[in-house]
Amino acid sequence: MRLTEFHELVREEFGQVRGDSMLLDHVILSLGGLTAAEAIEAGQDPREVWRALCAEFDVPPSRR
C-alpha cells in the first residue's frame, strides 16, 4: 500500500480532522506503543498500520 492510499483510507473512514488527530495522537499498543504517524516514520508498512488502526477502532472487515 502506498502512503497516499493509506491517507485516503484514513480520511474516508474517519474524516479529515479526526483522522489527522488519530494519526498523531492515538498510541496503538500493537504497533509497539507508537502512534500511526510514528510507526510509518519508523518504517512500518502503511498496510500494517492501517490494519492496526482498523482493529483498534473496530472498523468492519468489509472496509479494511
mmCIF file of the N, C-alpha and C atoms, coordinates in Angstrom:
data_MODEL
# 
_entry.id   MODEL 
# 
loop_
_atom_site.group_PDB 
_atom_site.id 
_atom_site.type_symbol 
_atom_site.label_atom_id 
_atom_site.label_alt_id 
_atom_site.label_comp_id 
_atom_site.label_asym_id 
_atom_site.label_entity_id 
_atom_site.label_seq_id 
_atom_site.pdbx_PDB_ins_code 
_atom_site.Cartn_x 
_atom_site.Cartn_y 
_atom_site.Cartn_z 
_atom_site.occupancy 
_atom_site.B_iso_or_equiv 
_atom_site.pdbx_formal_charge 
_atom_site.auth_seq_id 
_atom_site.auth_comp_id 
_atom_site.auth_asym_id 
_atom_site.auth_atom_id 
_atom_site.pdbx_PDB_model_num 
ATOM 1   N N  . MET A 1 1  ? 0.845   -1.166 0.000  1.00 0.00 ? 1  MET A N  1 
ATOM 2   C CA . MET A 1 1  ? 0.000   0.000  0.000  1.00 0.00 ? 1  MET A CA 1 
ATOM 3   C C  . MET A 1 1  ? 0.894   1.233  0.000  1.00 0.00 ? 1  MET A C  1 
ATOM 4   N N  . ARG A 1 2  ? 0.577   2.159  -0.868 1.00 0.00 ? 2  ARG A N  1 
ATOM 5   C CA . ARG A 1 2  ? 1.321   3.427  -0.888 1.00 0.00 ? 2  ARG A CA 1 
ATOM 6   C C  . ARG A 1 2  ? 0.817   4.336  0.224  1.00 0.00 ? 2  ARG A C  1 
ATOM 7   N N  . LEU A 1 3  ? 1.657   5.244  0.618  1.00 0.00 ? 3  LEU A N  1 
ATOM 8   C CA . LEU A 1 3  ? 1.320   6.161  1.698  1.00 0.00 ? 3  LEU A CA 1 
ATOM 9   C C  . LEU A 1 3  ? 0.116   7.031  1.334  1.00 0.00 ? 3  LEU A C  1 
ATOM 10  N N  . THR A 1 4  ? 0.015   7.441  0.077  1.00 0.00 ? 4  THR A N  1 
ATOM 11  C CA . THR A 1 4  ? -1.140  8.252  -0.337 1.00 0.00 ? 4  THR A CA 1 
ATOM 12  C C  . THR A 1 4  ? -2.439  7.458  -0.195 1.00 0.00 ? 4  THR A C  1 
ATOM 13  N N  . GLU A 1 5  ? -2.410  6.181  -0.524 1.00 0.00 ? 5  GLU A N  1 
ATOM 14  C CA . GLU A 1 5  ? -3.601  5.344  -0.364 1.00 0.00 ? 5  GLU A CA 1 
ATOM 15  C C  . GLU A 1 5  ? -3.962  5.208  1.117  1.00 0.00 ? 5  GLU A C  1 
ATOM 16  N N  . PHE A 1 6  ? -2.953  5.047  1.955  1.00 0.00 ? 6  PHE A N  1 
ATOM 17  C CA . PHE A 1 6  ? -3.174  4.965  3.404  1.00 0.00 ? 6  PHE A CA 1 
ATOM 18  C C  . PHE A 1 6  ? -3.901  6.211  3.905  1.00 0.00 ? 6  PHE A C  1 
ATOM 19  N N  . HIS A 1 7  ? -3.417  7.381  3.522  1.00 0.00 ? 7  HIS A N  1 
ATOM 20  C CA . HIS A 1 7  ? -4.038  8.634  3.978  1.00 0.00 ? 7  HIS A CA 1 
ATOM 21  C C  . HIS A 1 7  ? -5.455  8.795  3.429  1.00 0.00 ? 7  HIS A C  1 
ATOM 22  N N  . GLU A 1 8  ? -5.698  8.345  2.209  1.00 0.00 ? 8  GLU A N  1 
ATOM 23  C CA . GLU A 1 8  ? -7.047  8.392  1.639  1.00 0.00 ? 8  GLU A CA 1 
ATOM 24  C C  . GLU A 1 8  ? -7.996  7.505  2.439  1.00 0.00 ? 8  GLU A C  1 
ATOM 25  N N  . LEU A 1 9  ? -7.556  6.302  2.789  1.00 0.00 ? 9  LEU A N  1 
ATOM 26  C CA . LEU A 1 9  ? -8.387  5.394  3.573  1.00 0.00 ? 9  LEU A CA 1 
ATOM 27  C C  . LEU A 1 9  ? -8.704  5.978  4.946  1.00 0.00 ? 9  LEU A C  1 
ATOM 28  N N  . VAL A 1 10 ? -7.716  6.576  5.575  1.00 0.00 ? 10 VAL A N  1 
ATOM 29  C CA . VAL A 1 10 ? -7.931  7.189  6.893  1.00 0.00 ? 10 VAL A CA 1 
ATOM 30  C C  . VAL A 1 10 ? -8.970  8.311  6.780  1.00 0.00 ? 10 VAL A C  1 
ATOM 31  N N  . ARG A 1 11 ? -8.821  9.175  5.778  1.00 0.00 ? 11 ARG A N  1 
ATOM 32  C CA . ARG A 1 11 ? -9.776  10.279 5.593  1.00 0.00 ? 11 ARG A CA 1 
ATOM 33  C C  . ARG A 1 11 ? -11.180 9.762  5.297  1.00 0.00 ? 11 ARG A C  1 
ATOM 34  N N  . GLU A 1 12 ? -11.289 8.746  4.449  1.00 0.00 ? 12 GLU A N  1 
ATOM 35  C CA . GLU A 1 12 ? -12.597 8.200  4.104  1.00 0.00 ? 12 GLU A CA 1 
ATOM 36  C C  . GLU A 1 12 ? -13.286 7.569  5.311  1.00 0.00 ? 12 GLU A C  1 
ATOM 37  N N  . GLU A 1 13 ? -12.527 6.868  6.113  1.00 0.00 ? 13 GLU A N  1 
ATOM 38  C CA . GLU A 1 13 ? -13.110 6.143  7.244  1.00 0.00 ? 13 GLU A CA 1 
ATOM 39  C C  . GLU A 1 13 ? -13.388 7.041  8.445  1.00 0.00 ? 13 GLU A C  1 
ATOM 40  N N  . PHE A 1 14 ? -12.482 7.956  8.743  1.00 0.00 ? 14 PHE A N  1 
ATOM 41  C CA . PHE A 1 14 ? -12.574 8.717  9.990  1.00 0.00 ? 14 PHE A CA 1 
ATOM 42  C C  . PHE A 1 14 ? -12.808 10.215 9.799  1.00 0.00 ? 14 PHE A C  1 
ATOM 43  N N  . GLY A 1 15 ? -12.714 10.704 8.569  1.00 0.00 ? 15 GLY A N  1 
ATOM 44  C CA . GLY A 1 15 ? -12.841 12.142 8.323  1.00 0.00 ? 15 GLY A CA 1 
ATOM 45  C C  . GLY A 1 15 ? -11.484 12.814 8.441  1.00 0.00 ? 15 GLY A C  1 
ATOM 46  N N  . GLN A 1 16 ? -11.372 13.969 7.852  1.00 0.00 ? 16 GLN A N  1 
ATOM 47  C CA . GLN A 1 16 ? -10.088 14.678 7.800  1.00 0.00 ? 16 GLN A CA 1 
ATOM 48  C C  . GLN A 1 16 ? -9.565  15.047 9.189  1.00 0.00 ? 16 GLN A C  1 
ATOM 49  N N  . VAL A 1 17 ? -10.373 15.722 9.966  1.00 0.00 ? 17 VAL A N  1 
ATOM 50  C CA . VAL A 1 17 ? -9.905  16.238 11.264 1.00 0.00 ? 17 VAL A CA 1 
ATOM 51  C C  . VAL A 1 17 ? -9.647  15.096 12.253 1.00 0.00 ? 17 VAL A C  1 
ATOM 52  N N  . ARG A 1 18 ? -10.614 14.201 12.385 1.00 0.00 ? 18 ARG A N  1 
ATOM 53  C CA . ARG A 1 18 ? -10.438 13.084 13.336 1.00 0.00 ? 18 ARG A CA 1 
ATOM 54  C C  . ARG A 1 18 ? -9.298  12.172 12.887 1.00 0.00 ? 18 ARG A C  1 
ATOM 55  N N  . GLY A 1 19 ? -9.231  11.903 11.586 1.00 0.00 ? 19 GLY A N  1 
ATOM 56  C CA . GLY A 1 19 ? -8.168  11.054 11.060 1.00 0.00 ? 19 GLY A CA 1 
ATOM 57  C C  . GLY A 1 19 ? -6.791  11.631 11.323 1.00 0.00 ? 19 GLY A C  1 
ATOM 58  N N  . ASP A 1 20 ? -6.626  12.922 11.040 1.00 0.00 ? 20 ASP A N  1 
ATOM 59  C CA . ASP A 1 20 ? -5.338  13.574 11.304 1.00 0.00 ? 20 ASP A CA 1 
ATOM 60  C C  . ASP A 1 20 ? -4.971  13.499 12.778 1.00 0.00 ? 20 ASP A C  1 
ATOM 61  N N  . SER A 1 21 ? -5.947  13.722 13.633 1.00 0.00 ? 21 SER A N  1 
ATOM 62  C CA . SER A 1 21 ? -5.698  13.670 15.071 1.00 0.00 ? 21 SER A CA 1 
ATOM 63  C C  . SER A 1 21 ? -5.314  12.254 15.507 1.00 0.00 ? 21 SER A C  1 
ATOM 64  N N  . MET A 1 22 ? -6.009  11.255 14.989 1.00 0.00 ? 22 MET A N  1 
ATOM 65  C CA . MET A 1 22 ? -5.710  9.863  15.341 1.00 0.00 ? 22 MET A CA 1 
ATOM 66  C C  . MET A 1 22 ? -4.292  9.490  14.946 1.00 0.00 ? 22 MET A C  1 
ATOM 67  N N  . LEU A 1 23 ? -3.871  9.910  13.766 1.00 0.00 ? 23 LEU A N  1 
ATOM 68  C CA . LEU A 1 23 ? -2.537  9.555  13.289 1.00 0.00 ? 23 LEU A CA 1 
ATOM 69  C C  . LEU A 1 23 ? -1.445  10.116 14.193 1.00 0.00 ? 23 LEU A C  1 
ATOM 70  N N  . LEU A 1 24 ? -1.692  11.279 14.740 1.00 0.00 ? 24 LEU A N  1 
ATOM 71  C CA . LEU A 1 24 ? -0.671  11.951 15.547 1.00 0.00 ? 24 LEU A CA 1 
ATOM 72  C C  . LEU A 1 24 ? -0.781  11.696 17.043 1.00 0.00 ? 24 LEU A C  1 
ATOM 73  N N  . ASP A 1 25 ? -1.990  11.431 17.537 1.00 0.00 ? 25 ASP A N  1 
ATOM 74  C CA . ASP A 1 25 ? -2.211  11.412 18.979 1.00 0.00 ? 25 ASP A CA 1 
ATOM 75  C C  . ASP A 1 25 ? -2.526  10.047 19.593 1.00 0.00 ? 25 ASP A C  1 
ATOM 76  N N  . HIS A 1 26 ? -3.090  9.135  18.822 1.00 0.00 ? 26 HIS A N  1 
ATOM 77  C CA . HIS A 1 26 ? -3.546  7.863  19.396 1.00 0.00 ? 26 HIS A CA 1 
ATOM 78  C C  . HIS A 1 26 ? -2.419  6.832  19.382 1.00 0.00 ? 26 HIS A C  1 
ATOM 79  N N  . VAL A 1 27 ? -2.035  6.378  20.549 1.00 0.00 ? 27 VAL A N  1 
ATOM 80  C CA . VAL A 1 27 ? -0.998  5.359  20.691 1.00 0.00 ? 27 VAL A CA 1 
ATOM 81  C C  . VAL A 1 27 ? -1.625  3.983  20.482 1.00 0.00 ? 27 VAL A C  1 
ATOM 82  N N  . ILE A 1 28 ? -0.989  3.176  19.636 1.00 0.00 ? 28 ILE A N  1 
ATOM 83  C CA . ILE A 1 28 ? -1.500  1.853  19.307 1.00 0.00 ? 28 ILE A CA 1 
ATOM 84  C C  . ILE A 1 28 ? -0.540  0.810  19.884 1.00 0.00 ? 28 ILE A C  1 
ATOM 85  N N  . LEU A 1 29 ? -1.022  0.059  20.854 1.00 0.00 ? 29 LEU A N  1 
ATOM 86  C CA . LEU A 1 29 ? -0.164  -0.917 21.539 1.00 0.00 ? 29 LEU A CA 1 
ATOM 87  C C  . LEU A 1 29 ? 0.388   -1.966 20.584 1.00 0.00 ? 29 LEU A C  1 
ATOM 88  N N  . SER A 1 30 ? -0.419  -2.401 19.619 1.00 0.00 ? 30 SER A N  1 
ATOM 89  C CA . SER A 1 30 ? 0.055   -3.439 18.701 1.00 0.00 ? 30 SER A CA 1 
ATOM 90  C C  . SER A 1 30 ? 1.164   -2.942 17.768 1.00 0.00 ? 30 SER A C  1 
ATOM 91  N N  . LEU A 1 31 ? 1.381   -1.637 17.743 1.00 0.00 ? 31 LEU A N  1 
ATOM 92  C CA . LEU A 1 31 ? 2.491   -1.063 16.966 1.00 0.00 ? 31 LEU A CA 1 
ATOM 93  C C  . LEU A 1 31 ? 3.645   -0.682 17.879 1.00 0.00 ? 31 LEU A C  1 
ATOM 94  N N  . GLY A 1 32 ? 3.714   -1.313 19.025 1.00 0.00 ? 32 GLY A N  1 
ATOM 95  C CA . GLY A 1 32 ? 4.812   -1.068 19.947 1.00 0.00 ? 32 GLY A CA 1 
ATOM 96  C C  . GLY A 1 32 ? 4.669   0.215  20.739 1.00 0.00 ? 32 GLY A C  1 
ATOM 97  N N  . GLY A 1 33 ? 3.435   0.669  20.918 1.00 0.00 ? 33 GLY A N  1 
ATOM 98  C CA . GLY A 1 33 ? 3.208   1.886  21.688 1.00 0.00 ? 33 GLY A CA 1 
ATOM 99  C C  . GLY A 1 33 ? 3.479   3.155  20.900 1.00 0.00 ? 33 GLY A C  1 
ATOM 100 N N  . LEU A 1 34 ? 3.469   3.046  19.593 1.00 0.00 ? 34 LEU A N  1 
ATOM 101 C CA . LEU A 1 34 ? 3.675   4.204  18.728 1.00 0.00 ? 34 LEU A CA 1 
ATOM 102 C C  . LEU A 1 34 ? 2.346   4.713  18.198 1.00 0.00 ? 34 LEU A C  1 
ATOM 103 N N  . THR A 1 35 ? 2.327   5.956  17.785 1.00 0.00 ? 35 THR A N  1 
ATOM 104 C CA . THR A 1 35 ? 1.184   6.447  17.035 1.00 0.00 ? 35 THR A CA 1 
ATOM 105 C C  . THR A 1 35 ? 1.327   5.937  15.606 1.00 0.00 ? 35 THR A C  1 
ATOM 106 N N  . ALA A 1 36 ? 0.270   6.047  14.827 1.00 0.00 ? 36 ALA A N  1 
ATOM 107 C CA . ALA A 1 36 ? 0.337   5.613  13.424 1.00 0.00 ? 36 ALA A CA 1 
ATOM 108 C C  . ALA A 1 36 ? 1.403   6.407  12.675 1.00 0.00 ? 36 ALA A C  1 
ATOM 109 N N  . ALA A 1 37 ? 1.458   7.696  12.911 1.00 0.00 ? 37 ALA A N  1 
ATOM 110 C CA . ALA A 1 37 ? 2.456   8.539  12.235 1.00 0.00 ? 37 ALA A CA 1 
ATOM 111 C C  . ALA A 1 37 ? 3.874   8.123  12.623 1.00 0.00 ? 37 ALA A C  1 
ATOM 112 N N  . GLU A 1 38 ? 4.098   7.845  13.894 1.00 0.00 ? 38 GLU A N  1 
ATOM 113 C CA . GLU A 1 38 ? 5.423   7.416  14.347 1.00 0.00 ? 38 GLU A CA 1 
ATOM 114 C C  . GLU A 1 38 ? 5.800   6.070  13.748 1.00 0.00 ? 38 GLU A C  1 
ATOM 115 N N  . ALA A 1 39 ? 4.817   5.160  13.675 1.00 0.00 ? 39 ALA A N  1 
ATOM 116 C CA . ALA A 1 39 ? 5.088   3.828  13.128 1.00 0.00 ? 39 ALA A CA 1 
ATOM 117 C C  . ALA A 1 39 ? 5.488   3.926  11.653 1.00 0.00 ? 39 ALA A C  1 
ATOM 118 N N  . ILE A 1 40 ? 4.777   4.739  10.899 1.00 0.00 ? 40 ILE A N  1 
ATOM 119 C CA . ILE A 1 40 ? 5.113   4.901  9.482  1.00 0.00 ? 40 ILE A CA 1 
ATOM 120 C C  . ILE A 1 40 ? 6.481   5.556  9.336  1.00 0.00 ? 40 ILE A C  1 
ATOM 121 N N  . GLU A 1 41 ? 6.736   6.554  10.146 1.00 0.00 ? 41 GLU A N  1 
ATOM 122 C CA . GLU A 1 41 ? 8.035   7.230  10.095 1.00 0.00 ? 41 GLU A CA 1 
ATOM 123 C C  . GLU A 1 41 ? 9.172   6.266  10.447 1.00 0.00 ? 41 GLU A C  1 
ATOM 124 N N  . ALA A 1 42 ? 8.883   5.303  11.315 1.00 0.00 ? 42 ALA A N  1 
ATOM 125 C CA . ALA A 1 42 ? 9.886   4.318  11.720 1.00 0.00 ? 42 ALA A CA 1 
ATOM 126 C C  . ALA A 1 42 ? 10.059  3.203  10.694 1.00 0.00 ? 42 ALA A C  1 
ATOM 127 N N  . GLY A 1 43 ? 9.267   3.240  9.619  1.00 0.00 ? 43 GLY A N  1 
ATOM 128 C CA . GLY A 1 43 ? 9.438   2.258  8.559  1.00 0.00 ? 43 GLY A CA 1 
ATOM 129 C C  . GLY A 1 43 ? 8.395   1.157  8.487  1.00 0.00 ? 43 GLY A C  1 
ATOM 130 N N  . GLN A 1 44 ? 7.385   1.230  9.349  1.00 0.00 ? 44 GLN A N  1 
ATOM 131 C CA . GLN A 1 44 ? 6.312   0.229  9.293  1.00 0.00 ? 44 GLN A CA 1 
ATOM 132 C C  . GLN A 1 44 ? 5.576   0.341  7.965  1.00 0.00 ? 44 GLN A C  1 
ATOM 133 N N  . ASP A 1 45 ? 5.136   -0.782 7.446  1.00 0.00 ? 45 ASP A N  1 
ATOM 134 C CA . ASP A 1 45 ? 4.345   -0.820 6.225  1.00 0.00 ? 45 ASP A CA 1 
ATOM 135 C C  . ASP A 1 45 ? 2.998   -0.134 6.482  1.00 0.00 ? 45 ASP A C  1 
ATOM 136 N N  . PRO A 1 46 ? 2.612   0.825  5.654  1.00 0.00 ? 46 PRO A N  1 
ATOM 137 C CA . PRO A 1 46 ? 1.316   1.501  5.845  1.00 0.00 ? 46 PRO A CA 1 
ATOM 138 C C  . PRO A 1 46 ? 0.141   0.534  5.902  1.00 0.00 ? 46 PRO A C  1 
ATOM 139 N N  . ARG A 1 47 ? 0.206   -0.595 5.181  1.00 0.00 ? 47 ARG A N  1 
ATOM 140 C CA . ARG A 1 47 ? -0.882  -1.583 5.224  1.00 0.00 ? 47 ARG A CA 1 
ATOM 141 C C  . ARG A 1 47 ? -1.032  -2.136 6.641  1.00 0.00 ? 47 ARG A C  1 
ATOM 142 N N  . GLU A 1 48 ? 0.093   -2.428 7.296  1.00 0.00 ? 48 GLU A N  1 
ATOM 143 C CA . GLU A 1 48 ? 0.042   -2.950 8.670  1.00 0.00 ? 48 GLU A CA 1 
ATOM 144 C C  . GLU A 1 48 ? -0.470  -1.891 9.642  1.00 0.00 ? 48 GLU A C  1 
ATOM 145 N N  . VAL A 1 49 ? -0.075  -0.658 9.418  1.00 0.00 ? 49 VAL A N  1 
ATOM 146 C CA . VAL A 1 49 ? -0.558  0.437  10.273 1.00 0.00 ? 49 VAL A CA 1 
ATOM 147 C C  . VAL A 1 49 ? -2.062  0.603  10.078 1.00 0.00 ? 49 VAL A C  1 
ATOM 148 N N  . TRP A 1 50 ? -2.533  0.527  8.831  1.00 0.00 ? 50 TRP A N  1 
ATOM 149 C CA . TRP A 1 50 ? -3.962  0.627  8.546  1.00 0.00 ? 50 TRP A CA 1 
ATOM 150 C C  . TRP A 1 50 ? -4.720  -0.498 9.256  1.00 0.00 ? 50 TRP A C  1 
ATOM 151 N N  . ARG A 1 51 ? -4.201  -1.707 9.172  1.00 0.00 ? 51 ARG A N  1 
ATOM 152 C CA . ARG A 1 51 ? -4.857  -2.842 9.832  1.00 0.00 ? 51 ARG A CA 1 
ATOM 153 C C  . ARG A 1 51 ? -4.912  -2.644 11.348 1.00 0.00 ? 51 ARG A C  1 
ATOM 154 N N  . ALA A 1 52 ? -3.839  -2.109 11.908 1.00 0.00 ? 52 ALA A N  1 
ATOM 155 C CA . ALA A 1 52 ? -3.816  -1.853 13.355 1.00 0.00 ? 52 ALA A CA 1 
ATOM 156 C C  . ALA A 1 52 ? -4.849  -0.796 13.733 1.00 0.00 ? 52 ALA A C  1 
ATOM 157 N N  . LEU A 1 53 ? -4.964  0.260  12.933 1.00 0.00 ? 53 LEU A N  1 
ATOM 158 C CA . LEU A 1 53 ? -5.983  1.286  13.190 1.00 0.00 ? 53 LEU A CA 1 
ATOM 159 C C  . LEU A 1 53 ? -7.385  0.689  13.101 1.00 0.00 ? 53 LEU A C  1 
ATOM 160 N N  . CYS A 1 54 ? -7.601  -0.124 12.089 1.00 0.00 ? 54 CYS A N  1 
ATOM 161 C CA . CYS A 1 54 ? -8.912  -0.758 11.910 1.00 0.00 ? 54 CYS A CA 1 
ATOM 162 C C  . CYS A 1 54 ? -9.271  -1.626 13.106 1.00 0.00 ? 54 CYS A C  1 
ATOM 163 N N  . ALA A 1 55 ? -8.317  -2.404 13.573 1.00 0.00 ? 55 ALA A N  1 
ATOM 164 C CA . ALA A 1 55 ? -8.562  -3.264 14.733 1.00 0.00 ? 55 ALA A CA 1 
ATOM 165 C C  . ALA A 1 55 ? -8.830  -2.431 15.977 1.00 0.00 ? 55 ALA A C  1 
ATOM 166 N N  . GLU A 1 56 ? -8.072  -1.383 16.139 1.00 0.00 ? 56 GLU A N  1 
ATOM 167 C CA . GLU A 1 56 ? -8.197  -0.512 17.314 1.00 0.00 ? 56 GLU A CA 1 
ATOM 168 C C  . GLU A 1 56 ? -9.558  0.181  17.380 1.00 0.00 ? 56 GLU A C  1 
ATOM 169 N N  . PHE A 1 57 ? -10.091 0.543  16.226 1.00 0.00 ? 57 PHE A N  1 
ATOM 170 C CA . PHE A 1 57 ? -11.339 1.311  16.176 1.00 0.00 ? 57 PHE A CA 1 
ATOM 171 C C  . PHE A 1 57 ? -12.509 0.508  15.610 1.00 0.00 ? 57 PHE A C  1 
ATOM 172 N N  . ASP A 1 58 ? -12.388 -0.809 15.625 1.00 0.00 ? 58 ASP A N  1 
ATOM 173 C CA . ASP A 1 58 ? -13.472 -1.713 15.228 1.00 0.00 ? 58 ASP A CA 1 
ATOM 174 C C  . ASP A 1 58 ? -14.074 -1.391 13.862 1.00 0.00 ? 58 ASP A C  1 
ATOM 175 N N  . VAL A 1 59 ? -13.203 -1.127 12.890 1.00 0.00 ? 59 VAL A N  1 
ATOM 176 C CA . VAL A 1 59 ? -13.662 -0.917 11.512 1.00 0.00 ? 59 VAL A CA 1 
ATOM 177 C C  . VAL A 1 59 ? -14.075 -2.281 10.966 1.00 0.00 ? 59 VAL A C  1 
ATOM 178 N N  . PRO A 1 60 ? -15.281 -2.374 10.405 1.00 0.00 ? 60 PRO A N  1 
ATOM 179 C CA . PRO A 1 60 ? -15.750 -3.663 9.877  1.00 0.00 ? 60 PRO A CA 1 
ATOM 180 C C  . PRO A 1 60 ? -14.792 -4.209 8.816  1.00 0.00 ? 60 PRO A C  1 
ATOM 181 N N  . PRO A 1 61 ? -14.630 -5.525 8.772  1.00 0.00 ? 61 PRO A N  1 
ATOM 182 C CA . PRO A 1 61 ? -13.711 -6.144 7.804  1.00 0.00 ? 61 PRO A CA 1 
ATOM 183 C C  . PRO A 1 61 ? -13.989 -5.737 6.358  1.00 0.00 ? 61 PRO A C  1 
ATOM 184 N N  . SER A 1 62 ? -15.218 -5.462 6.031  1.00 0.00 ? 62 SER A N  1 
ATOM 185 C CA . SER A 1 62 ? -15.554 -5.083 4.647  1.00 0.00 ? 62 SER A CA 1 
ATOM 186 C C  . SER A 1 62 ? -14.946 -3.741 4.238  1.00 0.00 ? 62 SER A C  1 
ATOM 187 N N  . ARG A 1 63 ? -14.528 -2.938 5.211  1.00 0.00 ? 63 ARG A N  1 
ATOM 188 C CA . ARG A 1 63 ? -13.933 -1.625 4.904  1.00 0.00 ? 63 ARG A CA 1 
ATOM 189 C C  . ARG A 1 63 ? -12.443 -1.577 5.201  1.00 0.00 ? 63 ARG A C  1 
ATOM 190 N N  . ARG A 1 64 ? -11.861 -2.719 5.473  1.00 0.00 ? 64 ARG A N  1 
ATOM 191 C CA . ARG A 1 64 ? -10.422 -2.754 5.770  1.00 0.00 ? 64 ARG A CA 1 
ATOM 192 C C  . ARG A 1 64 ? -9.698  -2.885 4.495  1.00 0.00 ? 64 ARG A C  1 
# 
